[in-house]
Amino acid sequence: MSKIIAIGTAVPKYGTRQSTILDFMHVAYNDDTASRKLNVLFRHSGINTRYSVVSDFNNNNPEQTLFNGNKCAPNVEKRLNIFKEHAVLLAIEAIHNSLKKIKTTIAEFEITHLITVSCTGLYAPGLDTELIEQLNLPKDIFHTSINFLGCNAAFPALKLGDMIAKTDENAKVLIVCVELCTLHFQPKNNHDNLLSNTIFGDGAAAVIVVSDTAAKQNNQPVIAINGFYSLLLSKGKNLMGWNITPVNFEMVLDARVPEFIGDEVNDIVLKVGEKLNITPSAIDKWAIHPGGKQILDTIKKQLQLNDTDLQYSYKVLAEYGNMSSPTILFVLNEIMQAEHQPNETIFSIGFGPGLSIETAVLTYAE
């Protein structure tokens, strides 16, 4: 059984209140109909603050680095150049934060495997090779990338880390998710863009997965990975996705996503229970990807949970918005630091293009 021994997080320096971002959106859209829709979406978003690597969304800071009201639509090349400039730095901050929690450094810990994750920026050589160079990791380190899988991409990364740690007791797997969602802002008046511009922010998270043997040497509380369950719901394939356009990576986010997930979630939990031998009543903590407040509210209602059950998901949504793939690791980080009893069970679920469902069952271990 593999173990998560540390999770680190990082956000860019430009943190902006949701109300201030709304002011920016009104100017950028310059459209009364869009503004009325945005007012409603922002009011019910459940988000207080979001972060971006560019200062454009903060009207208190006049610096403009990418967007210029509604008259500027930078092309995808310019957006990805900014991704290259900022993604590695944010990833490194999250990595150092994770290692600090186990009181070690890159040089001392000796990472053996590196997995990078992103859907908001692609280039080659990419994040993995840059991290190897900048962190002075071994040139023969195992490294790979998981790209373009959307909000639930941390799950397949964790699966790969789990498999590696189970087959190599000396493995020390570093997984890094970095998303700069705000680079793909576009003032387009349709529901997908309006909703995306309401909820998405930038962030990074790093998680360290090791074998059971290596975790015992760490001598700190950890989270054991019990198993995973994946499900592809093809009837929802057109509800969520990404399109690469000459302007940006354009998000497809249909208004029916919360209802669709709500209709399926009870069946999903039962299927996970059958595979991993767990009943809903045995679940102590819930780590639900906060894709949006309506998704959380719908799942809470369908599973007959309460605000306390989903407190970590609501907290991350309020403080950061939806950062795509790192977001579920932010939620797990909150849970990992919360008060707990040994052997408490954590049920985690995420949603991505396809419509793909990813779940994991985890356990606190001392």
TADA-V998778 format. One record per pair of residues at least 24 apart in sequence whose C-alpha atoms are under 6 Angstrom apart, sorted by the first residue. I is the first residue (numbers start at 1). GAP is how many residues later the second one is. Records with the same first field share a line. If there is no record, write none. Layout:
# TADA-V998778
I=GAP + GAP
This chain:
# TADA-V998778
1=211
2=160 + 163 + 208 + 209 + 210 + 223
3=206 + 207 + 220 + 221 + 222
4=204 + 205 + 218 + 219
5=203 + 217
6=92 + 201 + 202
7=91 + 199 + 200 + 326
8=86 + 89 + 90 + 197 + 198
9=85 + 195 + 196
10=84 + 193 + 194
11=192
12=39 + 40 + 41
14=37 + 38 + 41
15=35 + 36
16=33 + 34 + 42
17=31 + 32
18=30 + 31
21=36
24=33
28=41 + 42
29=41 + 158
42=156
45=248
46=247 + 272
47=270 + 271 + 274
48=270 + 271
49=270 + 271
50=151 + 270 + 271
51=150 + 151
52=150
75=172
76=170 + 171 + 172
79=104
80=41
91=113
94=111 + 112
95=111
111=61
112=29 + 59 + 60
113=28 + 29 + 30 + 60
114=29 + 59 + 60
115=28 + 29 + 30 + 60
116=29 + 59 + 60 + 61
117=28 + 29 + 30 + 60
118=29 + 59 + 60 + 61
119=28 + 29 + 31
120=59 + 60 + 61
150=202
151=173 + 174 + 201
152=173 + 198 + 199 + 200
153=172
154=171
165=45 + 46
169=42
171=39
172=38
173=35 + 36
174=33 + 34
175=31 + 32
176=29 + 30
177=27 + 28 + 149
178=26
179=24
184=64 + 65
192=60 + 61
199=122 + 123
200=121 + 122 + 123
201=120 + 121 + 122
202=121
203=120
204=122
205=121
221=144 + 145
222=143
223=140 + 141 + 142
224=138 + 139
225=137
226=135 + 136
227=133 + 134
228=131 + 132
229=130
230=127 + 128
231=125 + 126
232=124
233=122
236=119
237=117 + 118
240=113
241=112
258=37
262=36 + 37
283=62
284=60 + 61
285=61
286=60 + 61
287=60 + 61
288=25 + 60 + 61
289=39 + 61
290=27
291=31
